[in-house]
Amino acid sequence: MQNESAKSGVVVGASLEKPVPSVEKILAGGVFHVVCYDKDGNVKWEDTAHNLVVNEGLQDMNTKYFKGSTYTAAWYLGLYGAAASNTPAASDTLAIHAGWTEETGYSGNRKAVSFGTATTADPSVLSNSASPASFAITATATIGGAFLCSVATGTSGVLFSAADFQSPGDRSVVNGDVLNVTYTFNLDAA
């Protein structure tokens, strides 16, 4: 008698894989470059300060671009004074900014910004380097930083960004000095 036997088995395997999400990021940031000239046109000092784009500025950019709300391409540069607490905060607005006080010891209002054409590269760069904003200083003062906003005077506009000067920090100016301020803004698909 012959016995034949066979064994069979079924192995079933399963796995659950979480799909890798597609993540797209955009990094936005700007830099203020300030050059101070004395009354004879000599460079007294210069500073480059990376800005904080405040919450109000981020919201305004999204609303204007993606929602198509009313838009006026008017931007102005301003200066702020010295203090130990000069640090801009994300919650700052043009009306409420506890960490700094606007300095107005210069001729005229905040200075209109004339931006050139944005580059098509990554990052896309926009700047007023062809026409820096010029502040004719009319008083002895200490300047601690700069800001970008949507109105030439008052507090009813949008504060887009602000930046403190880098080390050594606050800088002195006197009547007759001229500050030329360039603002460069980058959007980077990171």
Secondary structure, DSSP 8 states (H G I E B T S, - for coil): -------------------------EEEEEEEEEEEE-TTS-EEEEEEEE-EE-HHHHHHHHHHHHS--------EEEEEE--TT----TT--SS--TT--EE--BSSSSEE-------SSSSEEEE-TTS-EEEEB-S-EEEEEEEEES-SSSSSS-EEEEEE--TT--EEE-TT-EEEEEEEEEEEE-
